[in-house]
Amino acid sequence: MEDSNIMKSIGLSISNMKLPGTVDPNKKSFEGESESVASEISAKENEEAFIKRIATVPFLVLDEVGSSTNLKVESEFISMIIRLRYDNGLPTLIATNLDPNNFKLFICGYELNSVKTVELPSFIARLEKENATLNRIKSVAIANVIKGTSHR
């Protein structure tokens, strides 16, 4: 039995979506990196409905966070989803290849590797105090850093 069939057999809904890496805030539709944002999302579904759907599913997995071609837009989108899910008390698993400091910079909307290494610890400490999204993540997160070689 395929993994998706196993998950469905125990009552879990499976959606394999490519989150749009470039959401144009001036439009009510998505401009993804591929033509198919998600096989199940109709062309008529607007941005607000899509956000509501992924903000309210019982358990959300965000994979490849920080790998978009438009990191600023992705960061804003992910931060919004995290805030909505946090406010609703819903769990979210975030998977990324970013190291912990670059993930914090990403969530706060800064360019990766944009802070000098010697200034990074104090800069990150300030972000952790001032950024609401980062505070939400820290208050409920269990971080698991896996080191090693990728075998993809």
C-alpha positions in Angstrom: 0.0 0.0 0.0 1.4 3.4 -0.9 2.2 5.9 1.9 -0.6 8.2 0.8 -3.2 5.4 0.9 -2.0 4.4 4.3 -2.4 8.0 5.5 -5.8 8.2 4.0 -6.8 4.9 5.6 -6.2 6.3 9.1 -8.2 9.4 8.4 -5.5 11.9 7.4 -6.0 14.2 4.4 -3.0 14.4 2.1 -2.4 17.4 -0.1 0.8 17.8 -2.0 1.1 21.4 -2.9 4.0 23.5 -4.2 3.7 26.7 -2.2 3.9 29.6 -4.5 7.3 31.1 -4.3 6.1 34.4 -5.8 2.8 35.6 -4.6 2.0 38.9 -6.3 0.3 41.0 -3.6 -1.4 43.1 -6.3 -3.2 40.1 -7.8 -5.8 37.7 -6.5 -4.0 34.7 -7.9 -0.7 33.0 -7.6 2.3 33.1 -9.7 4.2 29.9 -8.8 7.5 28.6 -10.0 5.6 25.9 -11.9 2.3 26.1 -13.8 0.6 23.8 -11.3 0.4 25.3 -7.8 -1.6 22.4 -6.6 -3.5 19.7 -8.5 -6.6 20.1 -6.2 -6.8 23.9 -6.2 -9.1 25.2 -8.8 -8.1 28.1 -11.0 -10.9 30.1 -9.5 -9.7 29.8 -5.9 -8.2 33.2 -4.9 -5.3 33.9 -2.6 -7.5 34.5 0.5 -9.3 31.2 0.2 -6.0 29.4 -0.4 -4.4 31.0 2.7 -7.5 30.2 4.8 -7.3 26.5 3.7 -3.6 26.0 4.6 -3.9 28.1 7.7 -6.7 25.9 9.1 -5.7 22.3 8.2 -5.2 20.2 11.3 -1.5 19.6 10.7 0.6 21.4 8.1 4.0 20.4 6.8 6.0 23.1 5.1 9.0 21.6 3.2 11.9 23.2 1.5 11.3 26.5 3.3 13.7 29.1 2.2 14.4 27.6 -1.2 12.3 29.9 -3.4 13.6 32.1 -6.0 11.9 35.1 -4.3 12.9 34.7 -0.6 11.4 38.0 0.5 7.9 37.1 -0.8 8.3 33.5 0.5 9.3 34.9 3.9 6.3 37.1 4.1 4.0 34.3 3.1 5.5 31.8 5.5 5.4 34.3 8.4 1.7 35.0 7.7 0.9 31.3 7.7 2.8 30.8 11.0 1.0 33.7 12.7 -2.4 32.4 11.6 -1.7 28.8 12.7 -0.1 30.0 16.0 -3.2 32.1 16.7 -5.4 29.1 16.0 -3.2 26.7 18.1 -2.5 24.5 15.1 0.7 22.5 14.7 3.1 23.1 11.8 6.2 21.2 10.9 8.8 23.3 9.1 11.6 21.6 7.1 14.4 23.6 5.7 18.0 23.3 4.6 18.8 26.7 6.1 21.1 26.7 9.1 19.4 28.0 12.3 20.8 31.5 12.0 19.9 31.9 8.3 16.4 30.5 9.1 15.9 33.2 11.7 17.1 35.9 9.2 14.8 34.4 6.6 11.7 34.4 8.9 12.5 38.1 9.8 12.7 39.1 6.2 16.5 39.6 6.0 18.7 38.4 3.2 20.5 35.2 3.9 24.1 35.7 5.0 23.5 39.4 5.0 24.9 40.0 8.5 28.7 39.9 9.2 29.7 36.8 11.2 31.1 38.8 14.1 27.8 40.7 14.4 25.5 37.8 13.9 25.1 36.6 17.6 24.0 40.0 18.8 21.9 40.7 15.7 20.1 37.3 16.2 19.6 38.0 19.9 17.9 41.3 19.0 15.7 39.6 16.4 14.6 37.0 18.9 13.4 39.7 21.3 11.8 42.0 18.7 10.3 39.8 15.9 6.8 38.5 16.7 6.9 35.6 14.2 10.2 34.4 15.5 8.9 34.7 19.1 5.9 32.6 18.1 8.1 29.9 16.7 10.5 29.9 19.7 7.7 29.7 22.2 6.3 26.4 20.8 9.1 25.0 18.7 11.1 21.9 19.1 14.2 22.4 16.8 15.9 19.4 15.4 19.1 20.2 13.5 20.2 17.2 11.4 23.8 17.4 10.2 25.2 15.3 7.5 25.4 14.8 3.8 22.3 15.0 1.6 21.7 11.7 -0.1 19.2 12.9 -2.7 
